[in-house]
């Protein structure tokens, strides 16, 4: 069986569908899909179980390469969400070298929760780190949806399968 390695060496970020943040976002930490669990223990069971009960709050972090007033304007209103799109170039490598390149795209809907006004040091570039609360994420690999989570609309699909369909039906929503 041949080994295939996948790497992403670079990406670009877009804010609200129009503004390219190329060269402005120095680093972006995408949200985690972390499951909230509940411990279950009962008579007759030898041990305990962690059962999934939902999804923990998702956040992402952006480290800016400098001061940009338009980003601060977006961050200054915590009551407004913004659309972020992160586009990466996924390279596949085998023993024969790079065998293919496909896009990986993350769509996020988020609101700023922290907008640091900067760290200033002599003879060094200022640092600006922001944190955003994420309510929607969709990951596309080569155009195909891998996962989509929409917290406000109770949507959670994995590879096209609606994993909350029965749950919504049982709740009558």
PyMOL commands that set and color helices and strands:
alter all, ss='L'
color gray80, all
select helices_A, chain A and resi 69-75+165-171
alter helices_A, ss='H'
color red, helices_A
select strands_A, chain A and resi 5-15+19-20+25-29+35-40+49-55+58-64+82-94+97-115+128-141+144-150+155-158+161-162
alter strands_A, ss='S'
color yellow, strands_A
deselect
rebuild
show_as cartoon
